[in-house]
Amino acid sequence: MFTGARQTGKTTLARQLFPHYEYLSIEDPVLRSSYTRLTSSQWKELYPFAILDEVQKAPLLVESIKAVYDQWEEPHYILLGSSQLLLLEKVKESLAGRCTIIELFPLTLPELETTSWDDTVPNSIYQTYLSNPTELPPLLPNFLMDKRHASIDRAWNHYVRFGAYPALTDTGLSDEDRFSWLSGYVKTYLERDVRDLAAMRDLEPFIKLQQYLALQTATQLNVASIATQVGVSAKTVQRYLRYLELSYQTLVLPSWSKNANKRLVKSPKVHMLDPGVLQAVLQKRGGTTGAEFESLVIAELYKQARCLPLDVRFHYLRTLDGREVDCLVELPEGYFAFEIKMAQRSTPSDARHLRDLEALLDKPVLHNFILSQDPETRILGPGITALHAAYFLG
């Protein structure tokens, strides 16, 4: 099963990988009712190998697929869906042990550098280090010395301006076309995914919440404050927040809190998952803020980690006296700690919250990073490296 945000390429990828499978669109309301009436033997005879797109529109089909699997070994199905809430629990209950779930996110920075299916997607420095956390890969003294600098920089600038949805990489599109596509994406998301998730008649409160979160990206979550701003109950805010997370529009970063003896802030942080969508929600163009820069970097750290077959968890850390680490990436071996700055130059003061972190944490700190827009690679203390975000992630 492929799941992920709308327009992340689930259909394209499935049809590319499984060209001999029958493609069935469950979005068509007329055909949908016909598919739901098929018996398991009819599925086996008519569609023994099929791609079922937008299957969240008819969750009962998962039961049909289960019935086929219970009786025959030969049939295989690829399920595609953009709404976890309606689909994943049904799949996990009915197809436990019979189904592999693959999440598709917007493109990563290395993927944005490619131009065709045949291009090899290189691992970023970050991904290389995640895969072998005992040894930091060799680093150039300056991002400008990288042989792939021009390619990485071009992909990075595209990501910051327009986000990472595959459709926007079409070289035939103008900037205006891309902005229009993003506006249409937000509208389609509201009219289709949100209505699928919540069957809402009045979308206005949800739209207000979405806009509020876009304005407040990378900030701690205060449900009571949001409820006051949006004009709904705290319980409704919590439900809407869950919808945004389950439809791949936001990333909720929990506060690290494994040490009960430390005085830590417990509220999570919410990040918009794509900078292009964030700008479309706010109807703005360009002019990235520091908070938006933090979110787009953390979203990229998250997406790239999810591409690897690793046990990786994400947190942020904040103590009651104001010490904060923007992102902790947890591996079984320990933590990578990240401070994210939009500055053009990294300074030793940027590392102040990264020093002596092991006194707070339950596992070793494997390395500390400051990611900024400074092309120079700098060592700012033992185990603390500052480098350009695009160089590290490209």
Secondary structure, DSSP 8 states (H G I E B T S, - for coil): -EEESTTSSHHHHHHHH-TTSEEEETT-HHHHHHHHT--HHHHHHH-SEEEEETGGG-THHHHHHHHHHHH-SS-EEEEEES-HHHHHHHHHHHSTTT---EEE-S--HHHHT--STTS-----HHHHHHHSTTS-----SBGGG-TTHHHHHHHHHHHHHH---GGGG-TT--HHHHHHHHHHHHHHIIIIIIHHHH--S--HHHHHHHHHHHHTTTEE--HHHHHHHHTS-HHHHHHHHHHHHHTTSEEEE-B----TTS-B----EEEES-HHHHHHHHT--S---HHHHHHHHHHHHHHHHHTSSS--EEEEEEBTTS-EEEEEEEETTEEEEEEE---SS--GGGGTTTTTGGGT-SS-EEEEEEEES--B-EEEETTEEEEEHHHHH-
